[in-house]
């Protein structure tokens, strides 16, 4: 369960470690499948006896093109998985730091509330006292006000550290998105519902893998070499991949484009 950050009032390090790890593992799995499919295609060295002509030539050309496309897809998945692994290495310690800052903020807010209650009680008592007793209570009030101010200063310092962490965290998330944009894509991208997504190159690979899986099944079907294990990823895979990089907005003033639903 994600922390509610009730001490800080905002999430300094949004993101889902489980989603990042799951997406990275899925990309690595797809890269392995693409590599296996490429190797299988390159091992096809002969054609059925008696099959010649334009159809056989097109089949051979199709096998070669598919093998090259699968190699590109594999490279893209491997590169994207490495980016997510690197992000996970930063996300985990950032979130641990955020949780520790929140624990400190919760404790300080509790002390502030306790100090305010004591101040209210002492102030009420002082109204009914005179002489030495009043002086004693006034001294207690002065000391409690100092303590309250110290708690307030400590809390402000914790909040400043949390804001700095958030700034650095979101800046790193932006760099992760840039690295994902830089994942190479071979040739013009296919039409994709994720065309406006900042993670387009990597999600295009997911779409391309779905398309290639269907093509491989179609091209190899004359040889009876279909493989149910080469099924494309589920329709939501690209969405889940993009969402894994960062979590939901922590507060209403955030406009960072890399914070999607957790």
C-alpha positions in Angstrom: 0.0 0.0 0.0 1.4 3.4 -1.0 2.1 5.9 1.8 -0.4 8.7 2.3 2.3 11.2 3.3 0.1 12.8 5.8 3.1 14.4 7.5 4.5 16.1 4.4 1.1 16.7 2.6 2.5 15.6 -0.8 4.4 12.7 -2.4 8.1 13.7 -2.9 8.9 10.6 -5.0 5.9 9.4 -7.0 6.1 6.1 -8.8 5.4 2.4 -8.5 8.4 0.2 -7.8 6.3 -2.9 -8.6 5.1 -1.5 -11.9 8.6 -0.5 -12.9 10.0 -3.9 -12.0 7.2 -5.7 -13.7 7.5 -3.7 -16.9 11.2 -4.1 -17.0 10.8 -7.9 -16.6 8.1 -8.0 -19.3 10.4 -6.1 -21.7 13.2 -8.5 -21.0 10.9 -11.4 -21.6 9.7 -9.9 -24.9 13.3 -9.2 -25.9 14.2 -12.9 -25.3 11.2 -14.0 -27.3 12.1 -11.7 -30.2 15.7 -13.0 -30.1 14.4 -16.6 -30.2 12.1 -15.9 -33.1 14.9 -14.2 -35.0 17.2 -17.1 -34.5 14.5 -19.6 -35.6 13.8 -17.5 -38.8 17.5 -17.4 -39.6 17.7 -21.2 -39.3 15.2 -21.6 -42.1 17.6 -22.5 -44.9 15.4 -24.5 -47.3 12.0 -24.4 -48.9 9.5 -27.2 -49.5 10.5 -29.3 -52.5 8.9 -28.0 -55.7 8.1 -24.6 -54.4 9.6 -21.9 -56.7 8.7 -18.7 -58.4 7.5 -15.4 -57.2 5.7 -16.7 -54.2 8.8 -18.6 -52.9 11.0 -15.5 -53.6 8.6 -13.3 -51.7 8.5 -15.8 -48.8 12.4 -15.8 -48.5 12.4 -12.0 -48.7 9.7 -11.9 -46.0 11.7 -14.2 -43.7 14.8 -12.0 -44.1 12.8 -8.8 -43.4 11.1 -10.3 -40.4 14.4 -11.4 -38.9 15.8 -7.9 -39.3 12.7 -6.4 -37.7 12.8 -8.9 -34.8 16.5 -8.0 -34.2 15.5 -4.3 -34.0 12.6 -5.0 -31.7 14.9 -7.1 -29.4 17.4 -4.2 -29.3 14.7 -1.7 -28.4 13.3 -3.9 -25.7 16.7 -4.5 -24.2 17.5 -0.8 -24.2 14.1 0.1 -22.7 14.5 -2.6 -20.0 17.9 -1.1 -19.0 16.4 2.3 -18.7 13.7 1.0 -16.4 16.3 -0.9 -14.3 18.3 2.3 -13.9 15.1 4.2 -12.9 14.3 1.5 -10.4 17.7 2.0 -8.8 16.9 5.6 -8.3 13.2 5.3 -7.5 13.6 2.9 -4.6 16.1 5.0 -2.5 14.1 8.2 -3.3 10.9 6.6 -2.0 12.7 5.3 1.1 14.0 8.8 1.7 10.5 10.3 1.2 9.0 7.8 3.7 11.6 8.7 6.3 11.0 12.4 5.8 7.3 11.8 6.2 7.8 9.9 9.5 9.8 12.8 10.8 7.1 15.2 9.7 4.4 13.2 11.3 6.3 13.2 14.6 6.9 16.9 14.5 3.3 17.7 13.7 2.3 15.6 16.7 4.6 17.6 18.9 3.3 20.8 17.5 -0.3 19.8 18.3 0.7 18.8 21.8 2.6 22.1 22.4 -0.4 24.1 21.1 -2.7 22.2 23.5 -0.4 22.8 26.4 -0.1 26.5 25.5 -3.9 26.8 25.4 -4.2 25.2 28.8 -1.5 27.3 30.4 -2.9 30.5 28.9 -6.3 29.7 30.4 -4.8 28.9 33.8 -2.8 32.2 33.8 -6.0 34.2 33.5 -7.0 33.0 36.9 -3.7 33.4 38.7 -1.8 36.2 40.3 1.5 36.8 42.1 4.2 34.1 42.1 1.9 31.4 40.7 1.2 33.6 37.7 4.9 34.2 37.2 5.6 30.5 37.2 2.9 29.8 34.6 4.1 32.7 32.4 7.6 31.2 32.5 6.1 27.8 31.4 4.2 29.6 28.6 7.4 31.3 27.4 9.3 28.0 27.4 6.5 26.2 25.6 6.4 28.9 22.9 10.1 28.4 22.3 9.6 24.7 22.0 6.7 25.2 19.6 8.8 27.5 17.5 11.6 24.9 17.4 9.2 22.2 16.3 7.9 24.6 13.6 11.4 25.4 12.4 12.3 21.7 12.3 9.2 20.9 10.3 9.9 23.6 7.8 13.4 22.2 7.3 11.9 18.7 6.7 9.4 20.1 4.2 12.2 22.0 2.4 14.2 18.7 2.1 11.1 16.9 0.8 10.5 19.6 -1.8 14.2 19.4 -2.9 13.8 15.6 -3.2 10.7 16.0 -5.2 12.4 18.5 -7.6 15.4 16.1 -8.1 13.1 13.1 -8.5 10.9 14.7 -11.2 14.0 16.0 -13.0 15.3 12.4 -13.0 11.9 11.2 -14.3 12.2 13.7 -17.1 15.7 12.4 -18.0 14.3 8.8 -18.0 11.6 9.9 -20.4 14.3 11.4 -22.6 16.3 8.2 -22.6 13.2 6.3 -23.6 12.6 8.7 -26.4 16.1 8.0 -27.6 15.5 4.2 -27.8 16.1 3.6 -31.5 13.3 2.7 -33.8 13.9 1.1 -37.2 12.1 2.9 -40.0 8.9 4.9 -39.8 6.7 4.1 -36.8 3.5 2.2 -37.4 0.2 3.9 -36.7 -0.3 3.6 -33.0 -2.8 4.8 -30.4 0.2 5.8 -28.3 1.5 8.3 -31.0 1.3 11.3 -28.7 2.9 9.4 -25.8 6.3 10.7 -24.6 7.4 7.1 -24.4 6.6 6.5 -28.1 9.7 4.7 -29.3 9.4 2.0 -26.6 5.6 1.7 -26.8 5.9 1.5 -30.6 8.1 -1.5 -30.1 5.3 -3.1 -28.1 2.9 -2.4 -31.0 5.5 -3.6 -33.5 5.9 -6.9 -31.5 2.2 -7.4 -31.7 2.2 -6.8 -35.4 5.3 -9.0 -36.0 3.8 -11.8 -34.0 0.8 -11.9 -36.3 3.1 -11.6 -39.4 5.4 -14.4 -38.2 2.3 -16.7 -37.7 1.1 -15.8 -41.2 4.4 -16.1 -43.0 5.4 -19.4 -41.3 2.0 -21.0 -41.5 2.8 -22.7 -44.9 5.5 -24.6 -43.0 3.2 -25.4 -40.1 5.5 -23.5 -37.6 3.0 -21.4 -35.7 3.8 -21.0 -32.0 1.1 -20.1 -29.4 3.8 -18.9 -27.1 4.6 -16.0 -29.4 1.3 -14.3 -28.6 1.4 -10.5 -28.5 1.3 -8.7 -25.2 -2.1 -7.7 -23.8 -3.7 -4.5 -25.1 -2.8 -2.6 -22.0 0.9 -3.4 -22.0 2.0 -0.2 -23.5 -0.1 1.9 -21.1 1.3 0.0 -18.2 4.8 0.4 -19.5 4.5 4.2 -19.7 2.7 4.4 -16.4 5.5 2.6 -14.7 8.0 5.4 -15.0 6.2 7.7 -12.5 3.2 7.7 -10.2 0.2 10.0 -9.8 0.5 13.7 -9.2 1.3 14.4 -5.5 -0.4 17.8 -5.3 -2.6 20.0 -7.5 0.2 22.4 -8.6 2.2 19.7 -10.3 2.2 19.7 -14.1 5.0 17.2 -14.7 4.0 15.2 -17.8 5.6 12.0 -16.6 3.3 11.5 -13.7 0.6 9.1 -14.8 -1.9 6.9 -13.0 -0.4 4.4 -10.5 
